[in-house]
Amino acid sequence: MFKFSALLSSVAIAAFAFPAHAQQAAPVDQTAGPDDIIVTGEKSARTLQETPTSIAVTTSEKIERENLITIQDVYNRTANVSETYGASGFTIRGVSNSGVGAGGQADAASVYVDGAPIPKWALYGGPTDMWDVQQVEVLRGPQSTIQGLNALAGGIVITSKNPTLDRWTGDARVLWTEHDDRTFSAAVGGPIVRDELGVRLSAERRADRGLIKNVTRGGYDDELKSLNLRGKVLWTPSALPGLEAVASYNRVRRDGGYLYEYARTDVPDYFNNRISTGDQPSRGKIASDIAVLNLSYPVAENLKLSSVTSWNRSKVHSVIDTDGTPQDIQAIDNRYLYKTLTQELRLNYEGERLSGLLGAWYYRRTGSIVSNSRINIATPTSTIAGLLQSNGFNAATSQFIANAYTAQLPVIPVAYSAQQPEKVETMALFGDARFKVTDRLTLIGGFRFDHERNRYAAETLATFNGTLPDVNFMGTAYAPVISVINQGVLGLVSDASSPYASNSRTFNAFLPKAGISMDWTPDITTALTVQRAYRSGGSSQNPARAELVPYDPEYSWNYEGSLRSKWLDGRLTLNANVFYMEWKDQQVTAYFGLNAYDYNTVNAAGSHLYGFEVEATATVAPGIDLYASVGHVRTKFDEFTLPTGATSAIDLQGTQFPYAPRWTLAGGANARFGGGFTANVNANYRTSVFTGVGQDQAQFKVGARTVVNGRIGYETENWSIFGFVRNLFNEEYKQYEYAAIHQAILGEPQTFGVGAGVHW
């Protein structure tokens, strides 16, 4: 059987978070300082300064002042966080949310909206926009003890605004850019029964013409229309003092470009002349529905019982012209339908010396991926020549026949369809505690026992989708040879078809955490922690062998030190974390040589990473504050040992993780002046990244970039008007480049816009 190529294939200054409050049921006191930023991602209401975990907080004030629209805007302004392939994902400390070894089904980091986990397939257009959001917390480093599933690299927690119970309030905003991107947003809320029952409704409509003009089909490939609706109800009945119930529903409908969009690089001035030439649509449609019920009640002094129930359904339809040419050659058509249910019960205790939580968690995700695609495989000339030579032809004749055949059939067109249903169920017990040994010394401990059962199934059908060369094209003397080669091509395609197969796996993981914290002064605290993290195993399909092949979990140990400090009577806040992580049994894709379809996930890699984040905020004068952040990470695959029989050419040993910038810097300044004028300027920098893996990853390198943004406006108590600019200096940068076919994912160009808002 022919062997073909694959079918589908130094401590720094840091992020000064703008002072603000976290999500609360009651109205937020806007006069509070940095200490009053409450982080909830660790399921305890602690201030940012009391939390040794490295957490970058983006508040509602920062969202407004920097005109943040999407979660990608937050990624780009956070130390040691970066976008990956377009808007398809992100990295935390150099680790992609989908893993770093191109293998495995589980995520390495997750995004939560009001307590509901968002499937990775919906991240590029799901309910992650920033309108009416109270706070975004980026938890860097393993969160497996508290968050559990899919948190080896960290997690992102988005909390929307709660209803107010004492008065009716509202916000409305309109944004308009020079590139015809129009956004209309509104939110209103208040008490139905004063101090007991409140409601908040929000909506945002985006209509973006797009930047990449399709010169073959007309229109713009990245045109976007989206509608985000959210409703929340808050109930604090006077008949049950202490009971708090928050129910929310979020509905998103998005019709826009694919999760990434290529522009051609073989045209003059392609940064300012963005075109595409694909003859097939390049679109991504997302329908997302999320419902969450959050209950809490004090069952005794210092003891609170909480329940969080979430349900979400994500329906995604992604299509793209993968050849990017005016010819109808290849196209990908994938449909994802997933439903997720979670239930958490938790007891939180806050005593004078002992504080902590004990909880139980249930998670169930069901759904499937359905693929219907047309793809091409390069016809392997050298393999054909070698087979002919091994069957009696001399070298010259073998090469002559192989070249002639490849000229007739340069690629093998395949119609490929697949259905891959799955079900993941996880149950867990977890705890986290702090014990004050003295007034200054605190012991930290935690654990999680995680039990997972996942079932993965697959069925594929591959058919030849073209015309084979005529057996007589070289004359009747060669007809028998051409006939045999034709049959080999059909056999290769047929081998990619797999009958329905299903496999269930069960995993148990114990994930401990331990640490120590020291309050050196009321304003300076240091801590050391160590914890184990986990990414579950599963089964992957080997199409050529028509079987599902099991693979095991990944594990890591993370060692972390933290500093929390305030200086100059609280006008300067300086926080830092330093970390080292060892990672074993990493899941990668291996090929085994039977043919191009002979691949599956194996545990074959080991790696380490280390680095730091430093973040700071400073009030330098009345009405003027500064903020900045620096992140640094070094990643390296230390081991790469494939199982016997594997033929993969890619060697990961000694290489870096993909999309892992060594340095990320961000900073900005806010100013109020002249009685109502406001201004913000901010910048973010990322060093170069490799967008591929293996020893040749230098061929897949995109350069560093610095992006500067700004906003200036005038506001009163009830209205505001402002202008803004993104990428002020028109930095020309790429997120990904496929040089062989002259296509790239380009960064956002210089964009000017205006906006206006009303508040009451």
N, C-alpha and C positions, 0 to 999 in steps of 0.2 A: 504494500500500500504506500502511496506517495506520502511524503512528509511535506506539509505546506506551512506557510507562515500562519500566525494565529488568525482565527476567524473574526472575532470581535475584540475587537480589542479595547575702674571700672565701676563701680556702684554709681548710679546716676540719679538725676532729678526725675520726678515722675509725675504721674497723672494726677494733676490737681483736680479733684472732683468738685464741681460747684456746690456750695453748701445748700442743703435742702433736706426735706423730710421724706420718709418712706410712706408707703401706702398705709392709711389708717382709716378706721370707720368714721371717726369724728373729723371735723374740719382741721386742716393742717395749719399750725402756727408758722406763718411765713417768716417770723423774726428769729427762728432758732438758728443755732450755729452748727458747725460741722459735727460736733458730738451727737447731735440729734438725728443724724442719718441712721435709720434703722435698717439692718439687713435681715432679710427673712429667708434667704436661700438655704440656710442651715437649719430652718424650721424652729428657730428660737429668735425672739425679738431682742437682739443685742445691737448695740451701737457699732458702727464701723471700727471705732477705736478699741473696742473690746473683743474684736474678732481676729484671731491670728491667721485664719485662712486668707489667702490673697484674693480680695474681692474688689473689682473696679465698679463703682456705682455711677450710673448716668441718671441724673434726676430730671424731673419735669422742667425745671428751670434751664438746665443745660440743653435739653431737647429744644426748648423754645429759642434760647439765645443763639444756638448754632444752627437752627433750622434743620434739625435732623428729621429725615423722612422715613428711612427704612432701617432695619437692623444692621444692614451692611454699613451704614454711616457710623454706627456704634463700634462695629468691628475695627474700622479704620482709625478710630481715635482712642483705642485701648492698647495699653502696653502688652506685648507678647500675644496679641490676637491679630489674625489676618484673614482676609478672604482667600478662597482657593480658586476654583475654576469658575470664573464668572460669579454668579450669585448662588452657586450650587452648594456651598458649604463654607466652613471656616476652620482655622486651626487655633488651638490654645496651647501655648508653649511649644509650638512646632508640631503638635499632634493634630491631625485632621479629625473632624467629627466622624468620619467614616472609616478611620483606621489609616495606617501608613503603609501596609504591605500589600494592598490591592487584593486582599482575601478576607473572607468572613462576612457574615450577615449583620451582626450586631454593630451598633454605633459605639464610638468612643467618647462622645459628648452629645448632650441633648439640649434642646431649647424648650422651655416651659412657658406657657402663657396662662396666667392666673391659676397655676397648678396643673394644667393639662400638658402632657408631652406632645410635641408636634413631630410627625413623621418626617424623616429627612427628605423624602420625595416632595414635600410641600413647602420646604423652607424658602425656596426662591420666590414664592408668591403667596405664602400663607398669611395667617393673622399676626405678622411680625412688624407691621408698620408702626410708627411712633405716635400717631395721633391719639390723644387722650390717654397716654401712658403716664403713669405716676413715676415709675422707676424701672431701670434695667440693671440687673446685677450680673456681672461676669465673674463666675467662680473659677479661678485658675488652679489647676492641679486636681488630683483625684478627689472625687466626691462620693466614692462607692459606699462609704459607711452611712452617709445620710441620704444621698439621692438613689443609691443602688444601681439599678439597671442603666447601662449606657452612660457611665459617668467616669470612666477611667481617666480622661483628659481634663474633665471639668464639666461645667454646665452654665447655661444662660437662663436667667429667671426674669421674665417680663411681667410686671404687675400693672394693670390698668387702674384708672382712678375709680374710687368708690363714690357712691352717692353721699351728699351732705344731708344732715338731719335737722339743721336749724334754719336754713334759708335756701331759696332757689337761686341757682347760679347757672351761667351758661357761657359758652365760648363758641366763636365762629371765626373761620379764617379762609382766605382765598390766596393762592399762590399762582404766579404766572411767570414762565421763563421765556427767554428769547427763542428757545427751540420748541415752543408751542406745547409745553408741559403744563397742564392746568390741574390744580388740586383744590377741591372744595370740601371743607371740613366743618362740622358742627357738633356740639355736645350741650346737653341741658340736663339738669338734675336738681332734686330737692325733696323736701319732705311731703309725703302723702299724709302721714300722721306725724306731727312734729315730735322730734326726739325719739321716735319709735320706728317709723317705716319710711324709707326713702327710695327713690329710683333715679337712675342716670341712664340716658340714652345718647349714643354717639354714632356718627356716620362720617365716612370719608369717601369721596369719589375722585378718582384720578383718571385723567385722560391725557396720554402722552403720545404725541405724533411719532416719536422715535427719531433716531439719528442715522440708521443704516438703510439706505435706499436700495431696494431690489430692482436692478435695471432689467431683469428678465421678466419678472411677474408684475412689476409695478408695486407701489406702496412702500412701506417700511417694515423690515423684518422685526424690529424691536418695538413696534407700536404697542401701546398698553392701554387697556381699560380695566379698571378694578373698582369694586365696591366693598367696603368694609363696614359692617353694622355690628353694634354691640349694645346690649342692654344688661344692667345690673340692678338688683334689688337688695337693699340692706334692711334687716329687721332686728331691732333690739327691744323686745317687748318689755314693758314695765311690769307685767305680771310675772315675768321670770327674770329678775335682775341678773345681769351678767351674761345672759344668752345672746349670742350674736350669730346671725345667719346671713350669708351673702350668696345669692344665686346669680349666675351670669350666663349669657348666651352670646356667642360670637359667630357671625356668618360672613364668609368671604367668598366673593366671586371674582375671579381674575382671568382675563383673556389677554394674553400678551405674547411676547417673544419667548423662545425656548429658554431653559435655565441658563444658557450662555448664548451669545450671538457673535458670529464671526464677521469680520470685515476683511475685504481683500487687501493684500499688501503689495500687489503687483500693479498698482495704479499710482500716478503722481500724487504727492501730498495726501497720502491716504488717511492721515489723522484728521484732516479737514475736509476730506472728500470720501466719506465712508459709504462704500457700496458693497452689495452682495450680488451674486449671479445665479443662485440656486433656482431651479425650476419648480421645486416642491415647497410647500409651506414650511415655515420654521416657527412653530407656535407651542405655547404651553398654557393649557387651560386648567384652572384649579378651582374646585368647589370644596370649601372647608367649613365644617360646622362643629362648634365646641360648646359643651354645656358643663358647668362646674357648680357644685354646691359645697360651700364651706361653712361648717358649724363649729362653734366653740362655746364651752360652758364651764365655769369654775365649780368643780365638784367639792372642793374643800379649800381651806386656807392655803394659798400658795400652790394649788394644784388645779390645772386646767385640762379638760378633755376636749380634743379636737377631732373633727372628721372632715376629710376632703374627698369628695367623689367627683370624678371627671369622666366625660365621655366625649370622644371626638371621632368624626368621620372625614376622611380626606379622599377626594376623588381627583386624580390627576391624569390628564391626557397630554402626552408630549410627542411632538412630531418634528423631525428635522431632516433636511436634505444633507446627507453626510458627505457627498462628493462636492457640493457647492458649485456645480457647473450648470450651464443652461441645458445640458443633456439629462435625460431621465435615466440615471445610472443606479443610484443608491438612495435609500430613504429608511429612516428609523421611525417606528410607530409603537409607542409603549403606553399602556394604560395601567394605572395603579389605583386600587381601591382598598383602603384599610380602615378598620374600625378599632378603636382603642378604648378600653375601660380601665380605670384605676380606682382603688379604694384604699384610703389610709386612715388608720385610727392612731391617735397619739396622745400621750399624757405628758404634759410639761410641768415641771416642779421648779419653783424659785424660792429657795430657802436662804437663810443668812449665810451659810457656808456651802451648802450643797445645792447645785442647780443642774438641771438636765432634762432629758426626755427619754421615753420608752415608747416604741411604736411597732405597729404591724402594717404590712403593705401587701396589696394584691394588684397584679398587672396582667391584663390580657389583651393581646393584639391579634387580630385575624384579618386576613386579606389575601390578595394575590397580585401578581404582575402578569399581564398578558402582552406578548410582543408579536407584532406582525411587521416584518422588516424585509427589505431587499438589500443585499450586500454583495460585494465582490471580493474574491480571493485571487491574489496574483498567481498566475499559472507558474509553477516552479520548474523553470527550464533545466536547471542543473540536476534536479532530482530525476526528471524524465530521462536525461542523457545518461545518468548513472545507472538507471534500471535497464536501459537498452544495452549498455555496455556489459552489464552483468549477465545479460541473456544472449551474448555472442556477437554483438555488433562491435566493430572497432571504435576507438575513441572519436575519430573524425566523423564517421557516419552517424554515431549516436548524437553528437552535438549538432550535426546538420539537421537531423530529423527533429530533434527537440526545438531548435531555433525556428524551423518551419512551422511546427505545431503551435508554438507560442505566438508567432506572427498571426496565425489564424484565430487563436483564442488567447488574447493577452491576459484576460481575467476570467474567472469562473463565476458566473452570476448565480446567486442562490436566493431563493425565497425561503425565509426562515420565520417560523412561528413557534411560540412557546407559551406555556402556562405554568406558573410557579406559585401555587397556593402555600400559605404558611400559617401556623398558629404558635404563638409564644405565650406561655403562662409563667408568671413568677410570683412566688410568695416569700415574704421576708419578715424577720424580726430584727429590730435595730435599736440601738441606744447610744446616747451621747451624754457625758456628764462632766461637771467641773466640781472639784472639791478644794476649798480654800484651807490649806494646811495652816497658814498664818494669814495675817492681813495682807501680806505681799506675795506669798508663794501659793500657786494654784496648780493642782494636778489635773490633767486632761485625759479622759479615756473614752473609748467608744468601741462599738462592734456592729457587725451586721452578719446575720446568717441568711444566705440567699439560696433558695431552691427554685430551679428553673426547669421547665419541660418545654421543649420546642419540637414542632413537627414541620418538616419541610418536604414538599413534593415537587415534582417537575415532569413535564411532558413536552417533547420538542418534535417538530417535523421540519425537515429540510428537503427541498426539491430543487433540481436544476432548473434555472429560470432563463435559459437562453437557447442558442442553437449550436450544436456540436459541429466541428469541422467535417466537411464531406470526406469520407474515407478515401476518395480518389483524387483529392486535391494535389497529391504528389505523384499521381499516376497509379495505375492498377497494381504495379509491383509492390508498392508500399501500403496498399489498402489494408492487408491483414494487421500490419503494425499500427496504423492509425486507428483501426477498429479497437485494438486492445487498449491503446491509450485512452480512447473515448470511454471505454468501459471502466477504466481506472478512475477517470474523473467522476463518472456517475456513482461509482462505488464510494468514493470519498464523500460526496454529498450525502449519499444514503446513510453512511456511517454516523452522520451528525444527528440523525433522527433517533429519539429515545422514547420507548414506551413509558407509560405512567409509572412512576416509582415514588415511594414515600418512605421516610425514615424519621423516627422519633428519638430524641436524645434527652437525657436528664443530667443536670449538673447541680452540685452543692458547693457552696463557697463560704468560707468563714473569713471575714474581713475585719481585722482588729485595727484600732488606732490608739496611740498613747502619746502623751506630751507633758510638758511642764511650762508654766508661765510665771514670770517674775515682774512685779510692779516695782521698778527701781525708785520711781518718784510718782506722784499723782499724774504726771504727764508723760512718763516714759515706761513702756512695757515691752519686754521681749519674750519670745516663746520658741520652743523647739517641739516639733511633732514628727511622728513617723506613722505611716499607715499603708495598708495593703489595698490594692485595687485590682479590678477584675473585668474582663470582657468575655462574655460567654462563648462557648463553642456551638457547634451545629453540624449541618450536613451541606455539602455542595454537590452540584450535579457535574458528573463527568459525561458529556454528551457522547463521546466516542465509544465508551464502554457501557452506555445505557444503564448507569447505576449512580446511586448517591453515595458519596464518600464522606465518612465522618471526620471531623477535626475537633481538637480539644480547645479549652479556654486559654486565654492569655492572662498572665498575672504580672503585677508590678509592685515594687516597694518605693514609696516616695518619702524622702527625708527633707524637712523644711524648717527654716528659721525665719522669724518675723520680728519686725520692729514697728511699734506704734508710738508716735511721739507728737507732742505739741510744744511750740516754742513762742517766745515773744508774747506772753500772756494770751496765747491761743490764736494769735493772728497768723501763725505759720503752722501748718500740719505737714509732717513728713513721715511717710510710712514706707516700709520696704519688706520684701520677702526674697529669700535665697533658697534654691531647691536643687535636689539631685534625685533622679529617678532611674531605677534599673528595671528593665522590661524583658520578660522571658516568654518563650513559646509563641512568638508572634505568628499570626496567620498571614500566609502569602499564597500566591497562585503559582503552581508548578505545572509544567508540561512534561508529558511522558513519552512522546515520540511515535505513538501509533499512527496519528495523523493530526491535523490542525485542531481537531475537536477534543483531543486527549489531554484535558487539563482539569484541575480541581484545586481546592484549598488544602494546604498542609501547614503544620506547625514547624517552621524551619528557621526562624530568625530570633536574634536577641539584640538588644540595643540599650543605650543609655542616653540621658539628656541632663543638662544642668544649666542654670542661669539665675536671673534675678529680675525683679520688678521694683522700681522705686516710683512713688507717687507723692505729689505735694500740692498744697493750696496755700495761697498767701493773700492777705488783705494788706495792700501797700499804702492805701490812703482811702479816705471816705469815698465810696462809690467806685473804687478801682480794686479789682482782685485778679490774681494771676493763677494759672494752673498748668501743670506739666507732668509728663510721665516718660519713663525710659524702661524699655524691656530688652533683655538680652537672653538668648537661648542658643546652646550648641547641641546638636543632635548627631548621633552616629550609630549605624548598624555595626555591632561588634561580631556577630555570628551569623552565618548563613549556610546551613547544612541541609541540603535537599535529601529526600529519601532515595533509597536505591531505585534505579530505573528512571529517575527524573532527568530530563534533557534540557531544562531551561537554560537559555544563554545569558540571562540577566543575573549578574552577581551583585547582591546588595552589600556585601561585607565592605566596611570602610566608607560607605557613602552616607550622605545626609538624608533626612526625611524630605519628601517633597513639600513645597509650599511652607517652608520653615525659615522665615527671615531671621537672621542673627540679631538684628537690631530693629526695634520699633520705637519711635519717639513721637510724642504729641505734646502740644501745649497751646495755650491761648490766653487772652486777656479780655475781661469784661469791664466796661466803663459806663457810668451814669453821669450826665453833666447837663448843664443848661436848663434844669428844671424838669426835663422830660425826655431828653435825648438819651439813647442807649447805643452802644457799639460793642461789637465782638470781632476779634480776629483770632483765627486758630490755624494751626498747621499740623500735618502729620507726615512722618517719614518712615519708609520701609526699605531695608536693604534688598539686594537682589535675592531671588529665590530660584530653585530648580523646580521645574514643573513636571519632571520625570524622575524615575528611579533607576538605579543601576550604575555601573562604572562609567557609562557614557552620558551621565546626566548633565554634564557641562554643555551638551548640545541642546539642552532644553532649559536654558537659563534666560530669565527676563530681568532687566536691570532694575536698579533702585529708583525710587521716585519720591518726590516731595510735593505735597498738595496743600495749598493755602486757600482758606475760605474766609469770608467775612460777611458781616451784617451790620447795618446801621439804620436806626429808625427813631421815631418819636412816639411816645406812648403816654396816655393819661390813664386814669382809673378805669375808664370804660372803653377805650379804643386805642388802636395802634396802627401805624403805617410804617413800612420799612422796605429797604432794598437789600438784596443779598447777592453774593457771587460765590460760585463753587469753582475750584481750580483757577484762582485768580490769575496766575502767571501762565496758564495754558500749558502745564507740564504734559508732555507727550510720553505716555508710558503704556506698556502692555501688561496684561495679566497672564497671557498665554500666547504662544506663537507656534504655528504648524508651518514651518518654513517650506517644507516640500510641496505643499499645495497652495502656498501664498495666502494663508489665512491667519488671522490673529484675533484675540479678544482684546480690544482697546479700552483704555481707561476713559473716564468721563472727561469731555473737553471743558474748556472755559465756558461757564454758563452764568449769565446775569438774569436776575429776576426781581420781581416786586411782589409785595404781599400786604395784606391788611387784615386786621382782626378786631373783633368786638368782644367785650367781657362784661358780665354783669353778675 
